[in-house]
Amino acid sequence: MIPRLKNPHKSAPDGIKAMMALEASFEKSGLEESLRHLVKLRASQINGCAFCIHMHTTDARKHGDSEMRLYMLNAWRESPLYSDRERAALAWTEALTLLPQTGAPDADYELVKAQFSEAEQVQLTLLIGAINVWNRLQVGFRASHPVDAKDKAVA
């Protein structure tokens, strides 16, 4: 894959600065760090963003999430590894990431409403929106994730 822009962040510093300020706000949002990583990773999986999948699996592992929870995330509905709060957040992540197909169903909102305060609902929705913007930047401009020598494909 060949990147379309070498450094899209340099081309729009004010926009990136605003996105980084939004990201910083999530640390004070009341949303658990592990939940934030799962939401970012799940949206990135849906959007096929290799750069962000690499980043968020790495970050989740650094912050103590298990390999199995990361492996099973794509099948979270069938796995007992996620709390009701995480399930609500993941359902909302899928609903909003796939908005044209889902229309943000009432059933998914009811799950979120049962698990999150109003302020947390807004923060979660902003988090989902933000990761979708990051995914679109990385996928749209073909950003490549770092590759360790041990991970290179064998011909």
C-alpha positions as CSV (number, residue, x, y, z in Angstrom):
1,M,0.0,0.0,0.0
2,I,1.3,3.4,-0.9
3,P,0.3,6.4,1.2
4,R,-1.5,9.1,-0.6
5,L,-0.2,11.9,1.6
6,K,3.0,11.7,3.6
7,N,1.7,13.5,6.6
8,P,-2.0,14.6,6.4
9,H,-1.7,15.9,10.0
10,K,0.7,18.6,8.9
11,S,-1.6,19.8,6.2
12,A,-4.4,20.7,8.6
13,P,-2.8,21.5,11.9
14,D,-5.8,23.4,13.3
15,G,-8.2,20.6,12.6
16,I,-5.8,18.0,14.1
17,K,-5.3,20.2,17.1
18,A,-9.1,20.3,17.6
19,M,-9.3,16.6,17.2
20,M,-6.5,16.1,19.8
21,A,-8.3,18.4,22.2
22,L,-11.5,16.3,21.7
23,E,-9.4,13.1,22.4
24,A,-8.0,14.7,25.6
25,S,-11.5,15.4,26.8
26,F,-12.3,11.7,26.8
27,E,-9.9,11.1,29.6
28,K,-12.2,13.2,31.9
29,S,-15.4,11.8,30.4
30,G,-16.2,9.2,33.0
31,L,-15.8,6.4,30.4
32,E,-13.4,3.7,31.5
33,E,-10.1,3.5,29.6
34,S,-10.6,-0.1,28.7
35,L,-14.1,0.7,27.3
36,R,-12.6,3.5,25.2
37,H,-10.1,1.2,23.7
38,L,-12.7,-1.4,22.9
39,V,-14.9,1.2,21.2
40,K,-12.0,2.6,19.1
41,L,-10.9,-0.9,18.1
42,R,-14.4,-2.1,17.2
43,A,-15.1,1.0,15.0
44,S,-11.6,0.6,13.4
45,Q,-12.4,-3.1,12.6
46,I,-15.7,-2.2,11.0
47,N,-13.9,0.6,8.9
48,G,-11.0,-1.7,8.0
49,C,-8.5,0.8,9.4
50,A,-5.3,-1.2,9.8
51,F,-3.4,1.8,11.2
52,C,-6.0,2.3,14.0
53,I,-6.4,-1.4,14.7
54,H,-2.7,-1.7,15.2
55,M,-2.7,1.4,17.5
56,H,-5.7,0.4,19.6
57,T,-4.8,-3.2,20.1
58,T,-1.3,-2.1,21.2
59,D,-2.8,0.5,23.6
60,A,-5.4,-1.9,25.0
61,R,-2.7,-4.5,25.7
62,K,-0.5,-1.9,27.4
63,H,-3.4,-0.9,29.6
64,G,-4.1,-4.5,30.7
65,D,-6.7,-5.8,28.3
66,S,-6.3,-9.5,27.6
67,E,-5.4,-10.9,24.2
68,M,-8.5,-13.1,24.2
69,R,-10.8,-10.1,24.7
70,L,-9.1,-8.4,21.7
71,Y,-9.3,-11.5,19.6
72,M,-13.0,-12.0,20.4
73,L,-14.0,-8.4,19.9
74,N,-15.3,-9.1,16.4
75,A,-17.7,-11.7,17.9
76,W,-18.5,-9.8,21.1
77,R,-22.2,-10.7,20.8
78,E,-21.4,-14.4,21.1
79,S,-18.7,-14.1,23.8
80,P,-19.1,-13.9,27.6
81,L,-16.0,-11.8,27.9
82,Y,-17.7,-8.4,27.9
83,S,-19.8,-6.6,30.6
84,D,-23.3,-5.3,30.0
85,R,-21.8,-1.8,29.9
86,E,-19.3,-2.8,27.3
87,R,-21.9,-4.6,25.2
88,A,-24.1,-1.5,25.2
89,A,-21.2,0.6,24.1
90,L,-20.2,-1.9,21.4
91,A,-23.8,-2.1,20.1
92,W,-23.9,1.8,20.0
93,T,-20.5,1.8,18.2
94,E,-21.7,-0.5,15.5
95,A,-25.0,1.4,15.2
96,L,-23.3,4.7,14.7
97,T,-20.4,3.5,12.6
98,L,-22.8,1.8,10.3
99,L,-25.4,4.6,10.5
100,P,-26.7,4.5,6.9
101,Q,-27.6,0.8,7.4
102,T,-28.8,0.9,11.0
103,G,-30.4,4.3,11.5
104,A,-29.3,4.1,15.2
105,P,-32.1,1.7,16.4
106,D,-34.1,2.4,19.5
107,A,-33.1,-1.0,20.9
108,D,-29.4,-0.1,20.8
109,Y,-30.1,3.3,22.4
110,E,-32.1,1.7,25.2
111,L,-29.1,-0.5,26.0
112,V,-26.9,2.6,26.2
113,K,-29.5,4.5,28.2
114,A,-29.6,1.7,30.8
115,Q,-25.8,1.7,31.3
116,F,-24.7,5.3,30.8
117,S,-25.6,8.6,32.3
118,E,-26.7,11.3,29.9
119,A,-23.3,13.0,30.0
120,E,-21.6,9.6,29.3
121,Q,-24.0,8.9,26.4
122,V,-22.9,12.2,24.8
123,Q,-19.2,11.4,25.5
124,L,-19.6,7.9,24.1
125,T,-21.2,9.3,21.0
126,L,-18.5,11.9,20.6
127,L,-15.9,9.1,21.1
128,I,-17.5,7.0,18.3
129,G,-17.6,10.0,16.0
130,A,-14.0,10.9,16.7
131,I,-12.7,7.4,15.9
132,N,-14.7,7.4,12.7
133,V,-13.0,10.6,11.7
134,W,-9.6,9.2,12.5
135,N,-10.4,6.0,10.6
136,R,-11.4,8.1,7.6
137,L,-8.2,10.1,7.7
138,Q,-6.0,7.0,7.9
139,V,-7.9,4.8,5.4
140,G,-8.6,7.7,3.0
141,F,-4.9,8.7,2.9
142,R,-3.7,5.1,3.1
143,A,-1.7,5.4,6.3
144,S,0.4,2.4,7.0
145,H,0.8,0.9,10.5
146,P,4.2,0.1,11.8
147,V,5.5,-3.4,10.9
148,D,8.0,-5.3,13.0
149,A,10.4,-7.6,11.2
150,K,8.9,-10.7,12.9
151,D,5.5,-9.8,11.6
152,K,6.4,-9.4,7.9
153,A,4.6,-11.7,5.5
154,V,6.4,-14.8,4.4
155,A,6.5,-15.2,0.6
